[in-house]
Amino acid sequence: MRRLVTICAAILVLWATPAHATGGDGGGTVGPKGDPVVYVGEPGADPVGSPGGTGSVECYLYNVTGVFIGDNIIGIGAEPEPNPEEGHGYLLVCFAVPSGDIDLVQIITYQPGVNIITPGTLANQALKELPLLYPRPRLAPPTTVKQVVGIRTWMWVDPADWHPISATAAIPGLAATVTATPTKTIWDMGDGATVVCNGPGTVYDPTKPDADQHSDCSHTYQHDGTYDIRATIVWSVTWTATNGAGGNLGLFQRTTQFTINVEQRQAVING
């Protein structure tokens, strides 16, 4: 009965808002293209936003034993139908795993041997549950101290997060897997400069001399002040299905914003 109540409540929400999707939270907003941005209140802290998904989706068929009344559906089977019959109408419900959140509600007519929903639709459901990570940006000198005008600031994101991430949506006889691969990091330095790094960047090692280290991901501030930095990972997303279908879903971004202070230091000569 609890599942029945949950499904009915979800129908009311999803019927009115079919573009249901997940995203970041905890002080988050969106960038120019609608991709989420999270803010780090304390310099050097990790992002507060959630990854945005649980990783997989499972779909089931439920009997619809009642009628439509406005936007409400009355009389839904409390458990999935194990033996659907050809030509009968059913309610297709897709759940995120393991959270149990409902991602899709759709009335279908069951036809054996015919996919209930297309591979592309499954791919879009998996995309909603794709746990895209927010960058964990790092600087040298660290963000806990002031940067210095004329001194190179070295940037990177946590290399542990630089790997493909996948999510799968499945119904009996068909599954679609969406895979996001990080392609580059974009740093908006807050002073009008943008630095594009083809990878996570190189971790700075404070135990080594600067002459023994190199990074293609750095920036030198020319003026003192307070700057809001945005670190963005760009993900390339593709999908494949068990029936051989597949495609490209485009580029997605996740951004972390934080603030640094840059100061001007003057040399003092005595003598």
PAKOL-177296 format. One line per 10 residues: number of its first residue (from 1); for each residue x negated, y negated, z of N, C-alpha, C, O, CB. Coordinates in pm, whole numbers. Each point is the difference from the previous one (the first is absolute). Glycine has a CB too. Example, Ala and Ser with C-alpha at 12.3 -4.5 7.8 and 13.67 -1.06 7.14 Angstrom:
1> -1319:569:780:89:-119:0:-90:-120:0:-104:2:66:293:115:59 | -154:-222:-197:-82:-119:6:77:-109:73:-51:-111:17:-67:174:-232
# end
This chain:
1> -83:122:0:83:-122:0:-86:-126:0:37:-101:-60:142:226:181 | -292:-118:-54:-87:-117:4:-51:-34:-140:-10:-117:-36:-57:175:270 | 34:48:-313:-46:-25:-136:111:-61:-83:-27:-87:-83:-134:278:103 | 285:-148:-2:114:-55:-72:14:-148:28:17:-80:-92:97:301:101 | -121:-259:118:13:-141:36:-113:-81:-62:23:-111:-50:89:174:265 | -235:-8:-212:-115:-69:-58:19:-23:-149:-27:-109:-50:-120:211:224 | 194:0:-244:20:-12:-144:106:-104:-31:-18:-83:-89:-49:322:59 | 178:-236:104:107:-98:-25:-49:-142:20:32:-88:-79:136:257:151 | -245:-191:34:-52:-134:27:-95:-43:-110:1:-116:-42:23:155:287 | -106:54:-293:-96:-34:-105:71:-32:-130:-45:-87:-75:-124:233:184
11> 280:-77:-137:75:-27:-123:46:-146:-4:-10:-66:-103:86:307:96 | -27:-289:119:48:-138:4:-111:-98:-30:23:-102:-65:149:168:231 | -294:-36:-120:-113:-89:-24:-50:12:-142:-18:-101:-68:-45:118:308 | 40:108:-287:-60:19:-130:94:-32:-114:-43:-42:-107:-99:215:207 | 274:-154:-77:95:-35:-106:-5:-148:-32:15:-42:-115:132:230:188 | -168:-268:32:-7:-145:-20:-139:-45:-44:-14:-103:-66:193:75:238 | -283:106:-134:-136:-40:-32:-76:118:-58:-82:60:69:86:-232:114 | 22:207:-309:-63:118:-59:-150:-14:-18:-68:101:-18:279:-57:-95 | -265:-165:119:-144:-19:-16:-73:13:133:-99:-68:24:143:-82:-219 | 7:239:281:-61:23:131:-146:41:-16:-31:87:-80:254:-21:173
21> -311:-129:-17:-142:34:-4:-63:-33:133:58:-72:82:-68:31:-329 | -110:95:268:-72:-28:123:-113:-96:-27:-40:-20:-115:100:245:205 | -113:-286:17:-110:-93:-16:-68:-26:131:30:65:100:85:-169:-291 | -207:7:192:-73:-32:121:87:-71:101:106:-53:-34:-314:39:-99 | 164:13:257:75:-70:103:-99:-64:95:-120:-2:-26:314:162:6 | -143:-212:132:-88:-58:100:-69:-125:-47:-123:-1:-15:91:227:104 | 108:-333:-115:-62:-124:-43:-30:-2:-148:-84:-78:-44:-12:56:268 | 163:104:-303:-29:9:-141:82:-97:-84:102:-52:45:-160:289:-8 | 11:-261:-158:73:-80:-98:-35:59:-136:-51:112:-7:49:-325:153 | 28:142:-253:-30:52:-132:-87:-98:-76:3:-121:24:213:249:-27
31> -296:-73:-90:-85:-81:-83:74:-49:-123:121:19:-11:-317:107:93 | 123:-191:-177:65:-58:-119:75:101:-84:98:-37:-65:-275:-131:64 | 134:295:-2:65:102:-81:95:88:80:47:102:-49:-246:-103:-98 | 228:-40:271:91:77:83:-66:109:80:68:68:77:101:-118:-242 | -300:69:150:-69:102:79:-20:-50:142:-21:-120:22:-95:205:-228 | 124:5:304:-2:-44:140:-137:-48:46:-104:46:-47:287:114:90 | -178:-254:51:-120:-56:64:19:11:150:107:-31:51:-151:-128:-244 | -60:202:265:5:0:145:-105:-95:53:-103:-22:-64:187:260:68 | -57:-296:113:-89:-97:60:-71:59:120:60:71:81:88:-255:-161 | -275:155:91:-79:40:116:-13:-122:91:-65:-98:-37:-62:277:-95
41> 189:-172:250:-2:-114:89:-136:-30:57:-38:-116:13:270:167:40 | -306:54:-18:-134:-17:58:-104:37:-104:6:111:-54:82:-62:286 | -183:-137:-263:-101:33:-101:-69:132:31:-41:25:114:7:-269:-156 | 22:328:-59:-67:128:17:92:113:38:-42:116:-1:-154:-241:65 | 323:95:-31:94:105:40:49:75:-123:-6:-50:-112:76:-85:312 | -22:257:-178:57:78:-109:140:-49:-33:65:-59:86:-202:258:-17 | 185:-177:-192:134:-45:-39:107:59:91:-12:112:49:-67:-133:-285 | 185:-57:256:109:44:84:112:66:-80:89:60:59:-146:-242:100 | 54:173:-290:106:55:-82:-7:151:-9:-108:58:11:111:-268:-139 | 111:273:108:4:145:-19:-42:32:-143:13:-85:-88:170:110:262
51> -233:99:-200:-35:36:-137:117:-9:-96:-20:-29:-118:-153:177:211 | 297:-124:-46:116:-17:-86:67:127:-45:94:-8:-80:-200:-195:8 | 64:319:118:66:122:-41:-46:119:81:-102:-7:70:125:-86:-297 | 53:202:218:-35:119:78:-65:108:-84:-59:92:55:247:-145:95 | -180:44:-282:-76:91:-82:79:93:-91:-52:41:-103:-110:-54:278 | 288:48:-141:76:90:-87:149:-20:18:46:-60:97:-233:226:-88 | 262:-113:-106:146:-12:-1:59:137:-35:-51:70:-87:39:-316:19 | 120:284:138:71:122:-32:148:-32:-24:58:-82:71:-222:218:66 | 223:-70:-237:137:-31:-40:89:123:15:-43:112:-24:-41:-287:-136 | 212:150:200:95:109:21:137:-40:-57:27:-118:-23:-152:192:231
61> 209:28:-231:137:-21:-46:97:22:115:-13:96:76:-51:-25:-309 | 164:-162:244:104:11:104:136:2:-67:24:-68:-99:-170:-51:268 | 235:198:-112:138:2:-50:70:-132:31:-15:-55:109:22:304:-79 | 69:-297:-126:86:-116:21:143:54:4:56:33:-105:-219:-197:-13 | 221:173:236:131:63:16:114:-100:7:117:39:5:-231:145:112 | 80:-313:-116:104:-101:15:11:-87:-123:-20:46:-112:-16:-45:355 | 68:-128:-221:23:-94:-109:-74:-129:27:-48:-25:110:273:128:-156 | -234:-185:-60:-57:-134:15:106:-94:57:114:-1:-46:-273:42:-146 | 122:-119:292:84:-109:50:-89:-124:3:-80:-19:91:229:176:49 | -132:-242:-241:-90:-114:-12:-141:49:-25:-23:78:-93:170:-215:244
71> -243:92:-68:-138:44:-11:-29:119:90:-115:45:7:50:-277:-64 | 166:284:125:-21:110:94:32:134:-65:88:11:-85:-34:-164:274 | -128:255:-147:31:136:-42:44:77:123:-72:6:100:-95:-15:-294 | 284:68:185:56:70:116:-11:151:-21:36:51:-106:124:-243:150 | -209:265:57:-4:145:-6:-122:54:-72:11:47:-113:233:-50:120 | -361:-3:57:-123:50:-58:-47:119:82:5:-4:123:-67:-225:-210 | 16:335:21:-51:115:70:-114:-37:94:-87:-79:-36:155:221:-155 | -67:-86:311:-102:-34:98:-134:61:-31:-103:-50:47:282:32:121 | -183:125:-246:-123:67:-36:-10:11:-152:103:-2:-68:-102:130:286 | -123:-116:-272:-14:16:-146:74:123:-51:12:100:70:-234:-215:-57
81> 270:107:-137:69:111:-64:-104:98:-57:-73:-37:-91:273:-112:35 | -208:272:109:-103:94:-47:31:61:-137:-91:45:-69:43:6:307 | 175:-48:-277:39:65:-126:91:-93:-81:121:24:-7:-141:204:116 | -35:-332:-169:84:-92:-79:60:69:-122:-62:90:-58:-80:-280:136 | 262:148:-118:72:61:-111:-1:-91:-122:10:-122:12:134:246:150 | -155:-63:-276:-5:-75:-126:125:-83:-18:112:48:23:-255:129:-123 | 125:-305:57:110:-89:-28:57:-71:120:85:-88:-15:-35:233:-171 | -94:-109:306:51:-65:121:-82:-125:31:-119:-7:-30:199:229:119 | -13:-321:-29:-68:-122:41:-62:15:138:60:57:91:97:-189:-231 | -278:80:155:-70:5:129:-66:-134:26:-21:-82:-90:-19:329:65
91> 7:-266:151:-74:-119:40:-147:37:11:-38:84:83:240:-179:41 | -285:33:-207:-144:21:6:-59:-99:100:17:-121:-14:-24:203:-227 | -62:-30:342:-61:-84:103:-148:35:10:-35:117:15:254:-134:114 | -306:-83:-137:-145:19:10:-51:-59:131:25:-116:30:-47:111:-282 | -50:87:329:-52:-39:130:-152:-16:-6:-68:79:-65:258:40:179 | -243:-223:-48:-144:-11:20:-43:102:105:72:25:97:-69:-271:-160 | -119:304:42:-53:102:92:-127:-55:65:-87:-49:-72:184:238:-69 | -113:-183:273:90:67:96:98:-94:70:71:44:91:-251:121:-58 | 187:-292:-73:79:-97:76:150:28:-7:72:-32:95:-250:-135:-140 | 226:226:-66:142:23:-17:75:-120:-55:122:7:-16:-138:152:201
101> -54:-270:-215:66:-116:-60:55:37:-137:-62:77:-74:-92:-232:199 | 271:101:-160:65:32:-127:-42:-100:-106:16:-121:17:181:222:105 | -252:-49:-233:-50:-84:-108:94:-8:-119:-3:-98:-75:-224:156:148 | 310:44:-92:86:2:-119:131:70:32:-1:106:63:-200:-108:-214 | 313:-56:108:131:63:9:66:-14:-138:14:-111:-52:9:60:303 | 17:164:-310:52:-4:-136:102:112:-21:-25:113:41:-192:-213:-123 | 332:70:19:98:101:-36:-42:65:-132:-28:-70:-97:213:-58:218 | -190:261:-125:-39:71:-122:98:113:-27:75:41:88:-318:-99:-49 | 242:107:-163:73:122:-37:-103:109:-21:-90:-13:-83:281:-117:-23 | -176:238:180:-101:105:-3:10:82:-128:108:49:-34:-105:-39:284
111> -115:6:-321:-8:81:-120:-123:90:11:-113:-50:-8:230:-129:-131 | -100:308:158:-114:90:12:-94:-10:-120:45:-5:-114:97:159:250 | -270:-156:-108:-99:-8:-107:-27:-141:-47:-90:-21:-82:161:243:15 | 5:-319:117:-20:-140:-38:-48:-74:124:56:15:109:124:-5:-290 | -283:-91:163:-52:-75:113:107:-92:57:66:-73:-74:-296:85:-23 | 246:-8:228:100:-86:64:-38:-146:-17:85:-84:-32:-34:265:199 | -176:-210:-146:-50:-135:-29:-126:16:-83:-63:105:4:160:-202:211 | -134:-5:-290:-112:9:-92:-132:-4:75:-6:-46:114:144:-63:-292 | -245:157:115:-131:-10:64:-39:-144:33:-62:-27:102:-4:233:-226 | 104:-299:34:-32:-141:26:70:-53:123:-57:-79:76:23:48:-317
121> 159:74:263:71:-43:121:-67:55:123:-14:-71:100:228:61:-228 | -257:135:124:-73:57:112:-130:-77:25:-38:-24:114:138:250:-164 | -168:-264:-59:-125:-74:15:25:-133:70:-81:-42:83:-9:151:-290 | 199:-176:174:32:-127:66:31:20:147:-32:-86:82:118:-2:-298 | -24:200:251:25:29:142:-131:25:73:-19:-47:112:243:144:-170 | -315:-24:-6:-131:25:62:-77:-130:15:-73:-19:98:69:249:-197 | 19:-321:2:-70:-129:6:40:-78:125:-83:-66:61:72:61:-312 | 140:13:288:46:-71:119:-67:52:127:-13:-73:98:231:34:-213 | -260:166:112:-61:60:118:-152:7:-10:-65:63:83:273:68:-52 | -265:-194:-133:-145:1:-17:-65:-86:109:25:-120:6:0:156:-258
131> -109:24:337:-56:-76:113:-120:-85:-41:-112:26:42:191:154:110 | -54:-283:-234:-108:-88:-42:-58:-74:122:74:-54:82:34:26:-310 | -239:28:237:-66:-57:118:-30:-148:-20:-29:-45:-110:-70:268:160 | 107:-297:59:-45:-138:0:-150:-3:23:-53:83:75:278:-163:11 | -296:-13:-149:-145:-6:19:-37:-27:146:71:-69:72:-94:-13:-307 | -90:140:276:-61:-33:129:-128:-76:-31:-108:59:-9:208:148:126 | -88:-340:-132:-114:-80:-48:-105:-20:109:31:-9:118:123:-106:-278 | -280:107:115:-113:-26:88:-92:-103:-65:-12:-5:-123:27:240:219 | -80:-316:-13:-94:-101:-48:-132:13:75:-4:50:112:194:-204:-170 | -296:108:-5:-128:-20:67:-53:-136:-47:-23:-18:-120:-27:272:135
141> 30:-351:77:23:8:145:145:39:31:89:-28:-80:-268:-147:115 | 203:239:80:134:48:32:99:-113:19:-39:-114:26:-64:312:80 | 230:-166:-118:105:-102:12:15:-52:142:69:-99:22:47:207:-210 | -180:-44:283:9:-46:140:-93:-120:25:7:-61:107:50:295:-36 | -143:-267:-168:-87:-117:13:26:-91:-119:64:40:-98:-241:92:225 | 126:-255:-120:19:-95:-109:-94:32:-115:-117:33:19:189:-208:145 | -18:163:-285:-84:9:-118:-77:-131:-15:34:-100:63:129:261:-176 | -266:-160:28:-88:-116:-12:-5:-45:-146:-16:82:-90:-121:-5:289 | 149:-208:-219:-11:-57:-134:-137:35:-58:-102:-15:67:260:-174:-6 | -158:236:-186:-124:31:-69:-57:137:31:-99:40:-62:55:-278:66
151> 105:311:88:-45:135:34:100:100:-57:121:-16:20:-236:-66:191 | 66:182:-280:88:96:-68:86:77:100:-50:51:100:-119:-31:-283 | 299:-13:154:93:84:76:18:131:-77:35:-1:-118:86:-202:218 | -145:313:-32:3:134:-60:135:62:32:40:0:117:-294:28:-97 | 328:27:-121:135:52:22:10:146:-42:-66:44:-94:159:-273:58 | -7:304:109:35:136:-40:129:40:70:40:-62:98:-285:122:-135 | 309:45:-13:113:61:69:-45:139:45:-96:55:-54:269:-187:-84 | -103:187:234:-41:128:58:-8:108:-108:101:31:-62:5:-96:281 | -225:122:-243:-13:102:-105:85:124:25:34:72:-95:-263:-155:56 | 265:109:165:82:118:30:138:-8:-64:65:103:-18:-188:-79:233
161> 167:-145:-251:132:-18:-61:-6:6:-152:104:-8:-67:-39:-129:263 | -186:151:-252:-16:-7:-146:9:140:-61:-102:62:-30:-43:-269:54 | 267:254:-42:22:133:-57:143:6:-54:85:-78:43:-254:184:117 | 196:-14:-253:137:13:-51:97:42:110:-37:72:93:-56:-13:-318 | 219:-104:211:107:33:94:119:50:-79:34:-57:-104:-115:-116:271 | 146:280:-119:110:60:-76:125:16:84:-6:5:123:-161:114:-262 | 281:-112:71:129:31:63:80:82:-101:-15:-17:-121:13:-196:265 | 87:302:-92:77:91:-87:147:-5:35:37:-4:118:-237:152:-141 | 285:-147:-79:144:15:17:42:126:-73:-46:25:-112:82:-275:132 | 52:331:42:34:129:-60:147:34:20:61:-35:101:-295:110:-61
171> 290:-7:-139:129:68:10:-27:143:-45:-106:26:-57:245:-240:14 | -47:307:66:-25:138:-46:-31:6:-148:80:-44:-83:72:126:261 | -268:-28:-212:-39:17:-139:-75:-114:-64:-42:11:-115:235:129:101 | -211:-252:85:-68:-115:-59:-63:-86:109:62:-24:105:99:25:-300 | -282:-46:171:-68:-90:94:-80:-102:-81:-48:31:-109:35:150:289 | -2:-300:-125:-81:-105:-61:-96:-54:105:40:-30:113:144:-30:-277 | -309:48:126:-103:-51:89:-54:-132:-53:-39:-10:-117:-21:246:187 | 58:-335:17:-53:-132:-33:-136:-15:67:-15:33:118:248:-132:-140 | -332:51:-52:-135:-17:53:-48:-143:-24:5:-50:-112:-54:295:71 | 4:-308:147:-56:-135:-8:-150:7:19:-48:62:95:263:-164:-9
181> -290:40:-177:-146:-1:7:-49:-143:14:37:-85:-82:-50:296:-58 | -69:-243:241:-51:-137:13:-95:-32:-114:-86:82:-35:109:-69:285 | -9:-131:-309:-81:-37:-117:-96:-114:28:-112:-1:-51:298:78:-91 | -145:-173:224:-86:-114:29:50:-74:122:114:18:43:-172:-39:-286 | -28:-62:297:35:-88:112:-12:-144:-46:-101:-39:-58:23:210:228 | 181:-249:-143:0:-142:-36:-4:-82:129:85:18:88:44:27:-304 | -226:-133:226:-14:-87:117:31:-144:-40:-73:-60:-78:-101:215:178 | 282:-209:-45:31:-143:-12:-64:-67:120:46:18:113:175:22:-240 | -327:-118:104:-84:-49:109:57:-124:69:-57:-46:99:-137:139:-220 | 304:-148:70:63:-112:67:-53:-136:-40:59:-102:34:-20:253:151
191> -152:-155:-258:-58:-127:-44:15:-17:-151:-67:-85:-59:-96:94:249 | 249:70:-252:20:-5:-144:-76:106:-75:22:19:-119:15:-258:143 | -127:310:44:-79:104:-65:67:136:15:63:28:102:-273:-159:-57 | 197:215:-148:49:137:2:-115:93:-35:-70:-22:-99:304:-51:35 | -254:175:145:-106:99:-23:66:134:-27:78:48:81:-243:-174:68 | 134:187:-263:54:130:-37:-109:105:14:-107:-13:-60:274:-94:-99 | -141:210:238:-98:105:26:54:132:-53:112:40:31:-197:-161:174 | 3:189:-286:42:127:-60:-25:116:97:-80:89:-27:31:-180:-203 | 118:87:341:-16:101:102:24:-62:136:44:-115:8:-207:242:-150 | 136:-54:250:25:-54:133:-103:-102:45:21:-71:98:87:283:-44
201> -221:-220:-125:-111:-83:46:-99:85:79:28:115:34:122:-318:-27 | -264:145:22:-106:70:72:0:-42:146:1:-119:31:-138:133:-241 | 136:84:298:-2:-29:143:-134:-62:37:-105:53:-36:264:137:83 | -156:-302:24:-124:-65:45:-57:74:119:72:34:94:10:-257:-176 | -214:249:77:-69:71:107:-86:-100:77:-104:-42:-51:104:259:-82 | 40:-256:255:-76:-101:75:-138:49:44:-81:-81:45:297:-10:32 | -243:221:-90:-132:53:41:-103:-13:-111:-119:25:23:235:134:130 | -74:-197:-275:-92:-11:-112:-24:-146:-37:90:-82:17:-12:305:-102 | -196:-257:37:-25:-136:-49:89:-31:-121:34:90:-77:-272:-77:160 | 275:-140:-98:84:-38:-113:-65:35:-133:69:33:-97:26:-217:235
211> -229:176:-143:-70:28:-125:16:145:-43:-19:33:-118:-144:-212:175 | 197:266:36:16:143:-30:145:37:-29:30:118:-17:-227:-72:161 | 286:-144:-151:142:27:-23:50:-87:-115:-53:-108:-27:86:169:269 | 70:-11:-308:57:-74:-112:151:21:-5:48:110:29:-263:-88:-157 | 288:-125:93:144:9:-18:43:-88:-116:-47:-113:-15:79:161:259 | 58:5:-327:60:-79:-108:129:-66:47:72:-62:-79:-173:215:-90 | 130:-141:298:126:-51:55:-33:-99:111:2:35:118:121:181:-176 | -153:-341:20:-37:-102:98:41:-138:-51:35:-17:-117:-228:160:197 | 187:-240:10:39:-137:-34:-74:-97:90:-25:30:117:253:48:-193 | -263:-194:22:-69:-103:77:87:-124:7:32:-60:-104:-257:150:35
221> 265:-130:188:81:-120:17:-87:-125:-12:-113:-4:48:272:131:101 | -103:-229:-215:-73:-125:-22:43:-112:95:-67:-103:9:44:171:-246 | 134:-47:307:51:-104:90:51:65:128:47:114:-1:16:-262:-195 | -74:75:304:52:52:126:152:-13:2:59:-71:-82:-274:11:201 | 277:128:-23:146:-6:12:57:134:42:-72:94:31:77:-271:-205 | 129:181:176:73:123:33:62:54:-127:67:-73:-73:-20:-8:310 | -68:209:-263:45:60:-126:81:126:27:-34:82:86:-168:-175:-203 | 313:107:41:80:122:3:-48:91:-112:7:-36:-117:194:-87:215 | -248:241:-61:-50:98:-97:106:107:-21:65:45:94:-305:-89:-26 | 257:85:-194:87:113:-33:-83:109:-67:-64:-23:-102:264:-131:75
231> -199:271:88:-66:118:-58:108:91:-57:91:42:72:-287:-58:91 | 186:48:-292:104:77:-69:-60:123:-66:-97:-10:-75:228:-199:35 | -74:326:68:-33:121:-74:103:18:-111:120:-4:25:-227:112:180 | 58:-89:-327:87:24:-116:3:151:-26:-103:63:-20:50:-292:-81 | 175:285:102:19:144:-19:60:26:-137:96:-67:-39:-66:99:287 | -84:63:-321:58:48:-126:82:125:30:-52:97:55:-141:-193:-192 | 322:94:100:92:107:39:46:78:-123:49:-59:-97:27:-78:296 | -91:269:-194:46:89:-106:87:110:61:2:17:122:-209:-66:-261 | 278:123:55:82:110:51:-2:118:-96:-16:-16:-121:161:-149:241 | -127:283:-64:14:122:-77:111:84:61:23:-6:121:-268:1:-187
241> 314:84:-17:107:87:46:-33:146:-35:-81:27:-88:250:-214:60 | -105:277:99:-27:142:-21:49:51:-135:-37:109:-41:52:-80:286 | 69:-108:-315:44:41:-134:-88:-58:-110:32:11:-118:201:5:206 | -345:-79:-48:-94:-55:-98:18:-148:-28:-86:-59:-66:80:280:-32 | 114:-282:145:21:-143:-22:-97:-81:87:-57:51:96:301:-10:-151 | -262:-166:19:-89:-86:76:-7:-138:-60:61:-27:-104:-193:225:172 | 58:-286:-4:-12:-135:-52:-76:-91:93:-55:43:101:267:-9:-220 | -214:-160:82:-71:-104:75:103:-95:60:85:-53:-71:-290:71:-81 | 196:-39:283:95:-90:68:-56:-140:20:68:-87:55:28:286:60 | -220:-224:-158:-54:-134:5:-92:-23:118:-46:94:65:249:-170:-179
251> -229:-52:142:-91:-42:107:78:-53:119:98:-72:-17:-275:20:-154 | 132:86:290:61:-47:123:-110:-56:89:-115:44:-6:303:126:-12 | -150:-266:102:-98:-66:85:42:5:146:118:-6:33:-181:-143:-223 | -36:159:278:20:-16:143:-105:-98:50:-119:13:-30:214:223:56 | -51:-336:50:-85:-113:37:-2:-21:150:103:10:68:-55:-116:-288 | -166:76:272:-16:-41:139:-58:-142:2:-98:-28:-68:64:269:144 | 96:-329:2:-46:-138:10:-52:-28:140:57:46:99:109:-117:-275 | -275:-4:184:-56:-40:129:-70:-135:-17:-21:-46:-112:-8:289:184 | -7:-306:39:-57:-134:0:-142:3:54:-30:70:96:259:-168:-65 | -318:20:-95:-137:-15:49:-32:-148:14:67:-85:-58:-136:303:-50
261> -34:-246:184:-52:-136:14:-142:-7:-55:-82:87:28:227:-125:176 | -171:-65:-282:-132:-20:-60:-55:-133:52:70:-101:-2:-8:234:-207 | -187:-132:254:-59:-121:55:-126:-38:-74:-66:82:-64:161:-25:286 | -127:-185:-212:-122:-54:-61:-106:-10:109:23:-64:103:108:-66:-279 | -245:192:155:-109:-7:97:-113:-84:-58:-39:18:-116:102:207:213 | -116:-317:-15:-108:-87:-41:-129:43:67:-3:34:119:164:-224:-153 | -269:187:-44:-132:31:57:-53:-121:76:16:-113:-46:-63:278:-140 | -13:-142:297:-60:-106:80:-151:18:-1:-50:106:36:256:-125:111 | -279:-86:-190:-146:7:-11:-60:-86:110:30:-118:9:-19:157:-259 | -96:19:332:-68:-71:109:-148:-15:-36:-62:90:-56:226:1:229
271> -218:-205:-141:-142:-16:-22:-32:-136:-56:-117:-31:-25:98:273:-12
# end
